[in-house]
Amino acid sequence: MTTPADPVIRQQIEYYRQRAPEYDEWFLRQGRYDRGPKSNRQWFDAVEIVRCSLDVFAPAGHVLELAPGTGLWTERLLPHARRITAVDASPEMIALNRSRLRSDRVEYIQADLFAWQPQQTYDTVFFSFWLSHVPPEHFEAFWGMVRSCLAKTSRVFFVDSLYQPDMTARDHRLGEPEETTTVRRLNDGRAFQIVKVFYDPPALQQRLTNLGWKITVSSAGECFLFGKSSV
Ligand SMILES: C[S@@+](CC[C@H](N)C(=O)[O-])C[C@H]1O[C@@H](n2cnc3c(N)ncnc32)[C@H](O)[C@@H]1O
């Protein structure tokens, strides 16, 4: 999909490698991500909506998880899955995921998803907070790669951020909704430029329909969107 020389892709990989030990603070609304009780409650309510929807979806069989990070969602997949193949570029993220899950039903592949080619098909493909990091010019190729991971009856589930300036870290400035890159900081102040694309659920659903997908994209409260395919 891209050459390893692509500077934003490289910087994004490096950012997440460095961020791995502090990554969960974002999801748990700790430190710079603690935006007060009201915002935090909205966040966790939205998490619960997606978790319940994922449980109903029941990601069964051999699940391919793209960009699994520290395993915040891998652990939600595991009770449903027969096995999971998890592909992430960061060895630090993979190590944290492995120690969270401690399961011989999870296999890890360290790879750049913009270069990785699936060697087989899977029953379910899942990705959380990954689509927004796919550069717009790779959108179609990314979905082509996802398609090549699927057999006829396979399904897809994904979750991602809605544009919500109050939910990012206190020292992050969210650009305009149409901007596709942003600057992210670590706790020690180091800054990285990464890709962050926000989607409007109906527009994303239409775009995927135009590519031949049957995917319903919904909002979860104020914070997230999530998509699930039907066969
Ligand atoms: C926003 S985190 C999402 C992690 C996890 N899915 C979650 O919901 O908590 C993005 C993940 O993508 C991984 N990543 C970044 N660039 C990548 C690339 N080019 N190929 C594979 N993984 C990549 C990072 O290491 C990180 O684990």
The ligand as an SDF file (V2000), in Angstrom:
LIG
                    3D

 27 29  0  0  0  0  0  0  0  0999 V2000
   -4.8140    4.1670   18.3860 C   0  0  0  0  0  0  0  0  0  0  0  0
   -3.9040    2.6980   18.6790 S   0  0  0  0  0  0  0  0  0  0  0  0
   -5.2460    1.5190   18.7350 C   0  0  0  0  0  0  0  0  0  0  0  0
   -4.9250    0.3460   19.6100 C   0  0  0  0  0  0  0  0  0  0  0  0
   -6.0880   -0.5730   19.9280 C   0  0  0  0  0  0  0  0  0  0  0  0
   -6.7240   -1.0530   18.7310 N   0  0  0  0  0  0  0  0  0  0  0  0
   -7.0910    0.0930   20.8270 C   0  0  0  0  0  0  0  0  0  0  0  0
   -8.2350    0.2910   20.4290 O   0  0  0  0  0  0  0  0  0  0  0  0
   -6.7360    0.4140   21.9640 O   0  0  0  0  0  0  0  0  0  0  0  0
   -3.1590    2.4240   17.1390 C   0  0  0  0  0  0  0  0  0  0  0  0
   -2.3430    1.1380   17.0510 C   0  0  0  0  0  0  0  0  0  0  0  0
   -1.8740    1.0410   15.7080 O   0  0  0  0  0  0  0  0  0  0  0  0
   -0.5420    0.5780   15.7160 C   0  0  0  0  0  0  0  0  0  0  0  0
    0.0750    1.0490   14.4650 N   0  0  0  0  0  0  0  0  0  0  0  0
    0.4040    2.3090   14.1340 C   0  0  0  0  0  0  0  0  0  0  0  0
    0.8610    2.3590   12.8750 N   0  0  0  0  0  0  0  0  0  0  0  0
    0.8300    1.0720   12.4070 C   0  0  0  0  0  0  0  0  0  0  0  0
    1.1620    0.4710   11.1710 C   0  0  0  0  0  0  0  0  0  0  0  0
    1.6080    1.1820   10.1440 N   0  0  0  0  0  0  0  0  0  0  0  0
    0.9920   -0.8550   11.0470 N   0  0  0  0  0  0  0  0  0  0  0  0
    0.5190   -1.5980   12.0930 C   0  0  0  0  0  0  0  0  0  0  0  0
    0.1730   -1.0830   13.2670 N   0  0  0  0  0  0  0  0  0  0  0  0
    0.3260    0.2410   13.4340 C   0  0  0  0  0  0  0  0  0  0  0  0
    0.0510    1.1720   16.9560 C   0  0  0  0  0  0  0  0  0  0  0  0
    1.2220    0.4910   17.3630 O   0  0  0  0  0  0  0  0  0  0  0  0
   -1.1100    1.0700   17.9340 C   0  0  0  0  0  0  0  0  0  0  0  0
   -1.0720   -0.1640   18.6060 O   0  0  0  0  0  0  0  0  0  0  0  0
  1  2  1  0
  2  3  1  0
  2 10  1  0
  3  4  1  0
  4  5  1  0
  5  6  1  0
  5  7  1  0
  7  8  2  0
  7  9  1  0
 10 11  1  0
 11 12  1  0
 11 26  1  0
 12 13  1  0
 13 14  1  0
 13 24  1  0
 14 15  1  0
 14 23  1  0
 15 16  2  0
 16 17  1  0
 17 18  1  0
 17 23  2  0
 18 19  1  0
 18 20  2  0
 20 21  1  0
 21 22  2  0
 22 23  1  0
 24 25  1  0
 24 26  1  0
 26 27  1  0
M  CHG  2   2   1   9  -1
M  END
$$$$
